[in-house]
Amino acid sequence: MTLDIVEGSIYRFVNVHFSATLELDRQGHGTVLNDFTGSAYQQWEARRGLGGLWKFRSVATGNNLGLDLGKIAKNCALTTDTPTEFLWKVNRIEFEGRQCLQFIVPNTAYVLDASSPHDIGGVFPYNTVYVYENWFSGNQMWYLDDNVTPQPPCVVGCTYKISSSNGSSVAHLEDDTGKVSGFRYNEGRNQLWEAVPFENETYLWAFKNVFNGLYLGIDSDSEVAKERTRVVGSPTPFFWYIAPDSIIGDAVRILVPYTTLVLDLSQHDSAPGTVIHLYRRADSHQHWKFEHVGTAERPFGDTLILGPRDPGGASHAETK
């Protein structure tokens, strides 16, 4: 993240409150928030204007972020990619102990604002972005980031442990029930997952359990994914949408594609056996991390565990 804008550099706008990236809606040419995808519709070239003001030109369209000429800046006036040479006043501001940026319509009290969930249509992703009177709230605070190309979340054929955001639990396939629950990592084969891509899609992946070949999936009794549907081992591949977080570099959300349902460790509980199920997208406690362990040929890396790790002592291991 940067606070010092460099002319000619390509940036993405990251909203502090939603930890999400501003995107040009290619259908209506308005602006919305979305997950970080690296699309050209999320990239903006900074160009210096008169009087210390700034223009931001869309890499996708060549137009500028702002309001069309003649449009009045007022609450909920939609920002778009405009052919107008629109200028922004950029202020550095401290918010909750962090240095952020605000983008202000010159000579007004209106700032770039990501609509809050209580607003009509304000359910992330695809919250509308507009200008609004400055209340110095988190959805009016932004970062600029010159990292505009996210790394693929996984590598084909590699094995991972899927760790909760606080590191207390991993996705653990229970042998007796076939359900996936949260347990402390013990290097067991049922806690390791091979990444399987869907064709050429960067963010659609299935995860095959090293222990028995079942895939991370949802309860087959549920024809329609819904809140609290259990996550289970499935005999057929189930492809998940992996959404990188816009601020935390190695954190992702794991979603059922085309829904707002995420892989959720119930109540963010670290107790062994905590339910992993689907739940509506909410806060950062629903983040997961893919921690590389090995490859499909060598799923344990260079160390083979001969028995379960003893919480009170050393594990039995040999180096291969």
N, C-alpha and C positions, 0 to 999 in steps of 0.2 A: 504494500500500500504506500502511496506517496501523498505528501502534502504540498510538494513543490512541483508545479506543472511545468513541463518542458515543451516548448513549441515543436510541433511536428511529431510528437510521440503519440502512440496509439494507446488508449485507455479503455477500461470498462468502468462504469459507475456502479458502485456497490452500496446498497442501502444498509445502514447500520442496524436498524430495528429488525428487518426481515432477513438479514444476512443473505441477500439476493441481488441479482444483477439486472440492471436496466436493459431492456430489449425493445427494439423497434418492432412493433406489430406489423408484419409484412402484409397483412390483409388490409387493415384500416389505416395504417401509417400513424397511429397513435403510439404511445409508449406504455410499457407494462413492466412488471417485475417477473423474472423467471429464474430457474436454476442456471448455474454457470455451465454453458455448453460450448463456448468458444466460437459461436456463430458470428459471422461478419455483422449481423444485426445487433450484436452486443458490443461492437467496437466503434470507438469515436476518436478522431484525430483532433488534437488540441491545436488551435491556431490563435495567435495573439491578435486582439483587436485594439481599438483606440482607448486611451485613458486607462490602461491596465485591465481592461475587460477581456473576456475570452469567448471564442466560438468553438463549438465541437461538431465536427463534420462526420456524418455517418460513413463508415467504410463501405457499407452495403449500397447506399444510394447516392452518396455525394452531397446530400442535403444536410442542413444544420439542425441540431436539437434546439427546440424553442417553440415560439408561437408564430403563427402566420401574421404577416403585416396587416394591421388594421384590427386584429383581434384584441380584446380588452383583457388585461391581466386581472383576474378575479378568482375567488374561491372555485376550485374544480375546473378551471380552464385547462383543457387538455393540451399537453405538450406533444409535439409531433416532429417529423423531419420536414423542415420547411425550407424552401428555396431562399427565403429571406436570410440576410446575413445577421442572424440573431446573436446578440451579445449577452453574456452573463457576467454579473459581478460575483466573484468567488471570495468568500470569507473563510478564514480558518477560525474554528471555534472549539472550545473544550466542552465535551459532553460526557458526563459520568466518568470523568477521569481520563478520557481519551481525546486526542486531537482529531477533529473531523473537519469536513468542509460543508459549507452551505452554498447553494447556487441561487442567486437572487436576481429577479427581474429588475434591472436598473431603475432607480428613482421610484421604486414601489416597496411595499411591505410584503411582497409575495415571493415565495421560495419554491424550489423543486420539492415535491412532496409525493410520497408513496401512500396511496389510500390505505387507511386502517381497516381491519377486518369488519368493524361494525358498519362501514360504509357500504352502500349498494355496490355489488360487484367486487368488493375488496377482500376476496378470499384468495390467499396465495396458493399456487402461482397465478400469474396474470392479473395481479392487482393493477388497477389503472394508476398511471403516474401523471400528475398534473401540477399546477401551481396552486398554492394555498397560502393564506395569511400565516406569517411566521409565529409559531408557538414554541419554537425551540424544542421540539419533540424528536424522538429517535427516528421516526419515519421521515423527518426532514433533514437528517444528517447522512452524509455520504463519505465514502472514500473513493479515490481514483486508484486503479490498480493497473500497472503496465503488464501484468501477467494476464494475457488475453487468450491463452491456449491451455486449457486444462489437460493434465496428464490422464491417459486412460486409467480407469480405476483398478484394473487387473491386467495380468499378463496371461495369455493363452497357455494352458497346461500347467500353470503354477498352482501350488496348494497354499491355502491361507487358513489362519484362524480368524473368525469374524468376531471382533471384540466390541463390547459396548463402549459408549463414549467415556465412561469413567474408568474403564479398564478392569472393572470388577468381575465381568462375566464374558463368556464366549458362547456362541451358538453351538449347542451340544445336542446331538441326536441320541435320544434314549432308545437303547436296543430293544427293550421289552415293550414299549408302547408305540414307538415310531414317532413320538412327538419331539419337537425341538424346544428346548428349555435353556435357561441361563445357568451355567455352572462356572466355577473357577477353572481356569485352564490347567489341565493335568497332562497335556501332551498325548492324550488318547487319540486313536485313529478316528473315533466318532466325533471329534472336535475339529477335524481337518476337512477342508472343502477344496476340490479342484475347480478352477474357474473355466467355464465353457462359454464361448461367445455365441451370440446369435448373428450369423452371417457377417455382414460388415458393419453392424451397428456398434458404435463406440460404447454406448451406455446400456445395452441390453445383455444380461449375463445370466446363465444358470450356474448352480453350484452343486457339484457331485460329491457326496460324502465318501471319503477314502475308505471307511470301514466296510460299508455294504453296497455302495454304488447308488443309493437313493439320492434324490435331488431335494434341495431345499425348496419346499412348495407349501401349498395350503391344503387344508382338509378337503378331501374329495367329495365329502357329503355336501359341501357348499357350492352350489352351481354359480352363485354370484358372490364375489368377495365382499365382505362387510366387516364392520367393526367387531373385534373380538373373535374373528375366525382364527382358529389355531394354525400355527405354522408346524408343518410335519415333514417327514421324509416321504417323497413321492417317487413312484417307479418311472414316471415320465418327466422329462425336463420341464421345468417351470422357469420362465425367463423374467427376471426382475429388472426394473429400471433403476439404475444406479445414478443418483443425483449428487454431484459434488457440491459441498458447501462453498459459498462464495467468499468466505473469510477464512475458515479453518482449513488449511491446505489439504490435510490427509483425511478429513472427515467426510462421510457421505450419508445420505439417506437411502434406504432400500425400499422401493415402492412397487406395488402392483401397477403395471403400466396403465396409463390413461385413467388413473384414479388418484385420490389424495390419501390413500391408505398406505401406511408405512409399516415396516418391520419394527415392532415395539416391544421392549422389555418392560413388562407390566410394572407400573408404579416406579420404574427405574430402580427396582429392588435388586440388591446384590446377593440375596439369599439363594443357596443352591436349589435348583428346581423351579426357579421363577418362570412363570409362563411367558413364552414369546408368542405374540399374536399380532394381528393387524389392528391398527388404530388410526384414527384420523391424524393427519399431519399437524404437529404442534411445535414444541420448542426443541432446543438443542439437545435435550436428553435423549432424543431419538436418533442421534448420530451413531454411526458405526465406523469401524476402521478395519481395513483388510491388512492383516499383518502377515507378511510373506514367511512361509516356513520351509517350503521345498518345491519340488516339481512332481509331476505325475509319476515319473520314473523313480524319483527319490523324494517321496512326500515328507520325510522327516529331515531333509537336508543331510548333513554329515553325521547326525547322531541318531541312533536307533534306540528307542526306549524299550527295555525288556520287560518292564513291569510298571504299574502305576506309581506315580510320584508320591512319596510319603510326605505329607504336610509337615511332619516333624523332623525329617531327616533328608538324606541324600537319595536321589533316584538311582536306579540301576541302569547304567547306560554303557554302550561301547561305541567307539568311533569307527566309522566305516571308511 
